[in-house]
């Protein structure tokens, strides 16, 4: 492929959805009908003298890629006779418009493109580079929505000119790169994909890319117009998107947000201009995705709703899309539904057939060698065992012996070739035309593995027999849910009644039942949902106990092919997690106990250093706290006592954690309860620490808000005297009240 400076799009597979990491270089296989040759720009600068290209072409390229219209206009005005707007400035055939339209994210793209388009004829916009890409195609790939609007308004024929060697429509390219605004605008102007260039095949590609990039509203419009495009491939993509179907529980705030949304919509529609007003403002009649001018009310509403209640528009569209596609598929015959749900067979690209053939050849060679050696030994025995006079008998015996060995060798050779080696040891080697196929992309099981609860429920609702389906490993969707720790799908077992007793005992090919599967350690991604290794271990134990109660008692001690019971497998798989949990618990308890001991010391001392001090006058009140009759003083005393009790309890809890045995079952209840109680007591005395740790400040606050002004004045004098004595470099003890 020639060198180029614009977006280079190389190949995709029409039958498979494109992965995210391949979006930068895409190229589709050329269909049977070859595209017409591209309408190339003038190549005067490229084919002419090199000095002219360096003098004109390079500066124009720099101005175009930087979207510097002032510099570009100066070059256009300096050489008007060259018609530079129609000249290619790269070896790949890009004009200045191509380069500017593909400048992703530049803030001056709109100004540059608008001014450049004004200097061009309508036919100049359809100029293509060597890869058949127009400037609109590159702008759609880059997501420059304003540049796309300018070019489409000038020449709508650009929408039907395919790029990437005539195989990819601009709308498909925008969907491929996830440019949602561009996709909606181009779809509004595509006459429901009935323009020239659209076929059932590329409409299906567009639908897949819209679903892959979460543009469910566009995908929904496509499926409504072309129901036949809703195939198993689209279902497979939706199955891998659990985030598109969140389980939403509407609270009071959510209902308020939805009510505000409806109210705003009514206000907005009421004040929309009619179709006889300026067509550039508001929404155009008949468009599935009308362009709404943003205002401060709309921006404020969207920000508040996204922060408080979130937006459920995409989720609603995804659910509608799923229901329409699955509703159409559910009307088909049972065999067709099963074929769609099962998905395509896996294509195994390995060298096992070659290995099998080589192994068979070696066995045949070894067999022949053994037969020849045995025949030689027996011939020598015959020759040595008979007298010379019996040569005729020797010849007959030798002839008989050789015939027997040849016959046996033939039979054994055929057994090696046709035997179990070719079929059982090497399943990819065909025997009698049959192969053992595997299906790892079963839609239902992909959804179960991803935890896509809503998707699974929608499928089962229209086809209840799906709960009995098993994968290549003889596992149901509930086994997959247990294996990957998806409680939403597992909880569906409680909805099917006694039928669960027929599903839970199922064993896979290694004799693992459902309890064995939960005994295996969960993936790190699922464990990361819980903070703290000890609490992760607790969650694993809770899963084990839950599944243990679900399956029949007789299956709880069954052994798999490795000779392990579910509990033994659990202990083996979670050995490292127990060790890490012990280390985490000890570290957390040690740190928290230091804080609790420090605060206990402070609040204990604060109990004897009450705010305001004690009455020093001789009399019945001598030695009694000055503020003992105030309600706020009683609050201080009670808070200090509670804080001391809480900190002491916290120390004891953390100390008991440090001295625990850390057995596997201790992580289920004992250790987490002690940790939570220690945290609760720690938080409790943190709320009251100011009362115990800073009694002078607390007392000052009490006096300021509650006590007579003269007492406040005396307290101010006391604090001032303490500070004055400190400034005289006397002992700090002088700050203490008498």
Number of C-alpha atoms within 10 A of each C-alpha: 8 9 11 15 15 23 21 17 21 17 15 17 12 13 10 10 16 18 10 11 7 11 15 13 12 18 16 16 13 14 9 6 6 10 14 9 12 19 15 22 21 19 17 17 23 19 11 10 10 12 10 14 18 13 12 18 23 15 15 26 22 16 21 27 20 19 25 17 20 10 15 21 15 11 18 18 11 11 11 10 8 13 14 23 21 21 21 27 29 22 16 19 27 29 30 28 30 29 26 31 34 26 22 15 10 14 12 14 24 20 14 24 24 17 12 19 18 11 13 15 13 14 11 16 22 23 25 26 26 22 24 25 31 30 30 31 30 28 29 30 27 22 26 26 23 17 25 25 18 16 23 17 10 15 15 14 16 22 23 18 22 23 26 26 22 20 21 27 23 29 26 26 28 28 29 26 19 22 21 19 19 26 27 22 20 23 21 19 16 17 10 16 21 11 13 12 15 16 12 12 11 17 18 22 23 24 24 28 24 27 22 23 15 21 23 24 21 23 23 24 18 22 18 15 12 15 14 13 20 25 16 21 21 23 22 21 17 26 27 19 19 17 13 21 21 16 13 9 6 11 10 9 12 17 12 14 21 17 12 14 16 12 11 15 13 11 11 13 11 9 10 13 15 13 12 6 10 10 12 8 14 19 19 18 10 8 15 16 17 14 16 13 9 9 8 8 10 15 10 11 15 15 13 12 18 13 10 11 17 13 16 15 10 15 19 16 21 23 19 15 25 24 16 16 21 20 15 14 20 15 11 11 9 12 9 13 16 14 12 18 21 20 17 16 12 11 9 10 7 9 9 15 17 13 13 19 16 12 15 19 15 12 15 20 12 12 16 18 13 13 16 16 11 12 18 12 11 14 18 11 11 16 16 10 10 12 11 10 8 10 12 10 13 19 13 10 15 18 12 11 15 17 12 13 16 15 11 13 19 14 11 16 19 12 13 17 15 13 14 13 17 20 19 12 12 17 18 21 21 13 14 7 6 11 12 11 14 16 14 16 17 23 23 26 26 20 27 28 23 18 25 27 24 20 25 22 14 16 20 14 10 15 14 11 10 17 20 13 15 20 18 13 12 14 22 24 24 26 29 25 26 25 21 21 24 19 14 15 23 20 13 16 18 11 10 11 9 10 13 17 14 11 21 21 19 18 20 19 12 12 16 23 25 30 32 29 24 29 27 21 21 18 11 8 9 12 18 11 9 14 9 16 20 25 19 21 24 23 17 24 21 15 17 23 14 13 20 19 11 17 20 13 10 8 18 19 14 17 19 18 10 10 11 16 20 26 20 14 21 21 16 14 15 19 13 11 18 22 15 15 22 23 14 16 21 17 12 16 22 17 11 18 21 13 15 28 15 11 24 26 15 18 28 17 13 22 18 11 19 23 25 22 19 18 16 13 10 8 8 8 12 12 13 13 17 17 20 15 9 12 11 16 20 13 12 22 17 14 21 26 19 17 28 27 17 25 30 21 19 31 23 16 22 27 17 15 23 18 9 14 11 18 12 18 13 17 23 19 12 13 26 17 14 19 20 13 17 27 17 16 22 23 17 18 27 18 11 21 21 18 26 30 21 16 22 19 13 20 21 18 14 20 21 15 10 13 14 10 12 10 13 19 13 11 18 13 12 16 16 13 14 17 14 13 15 15 10 8 8 11 9 12 10 13 17 11 12 8
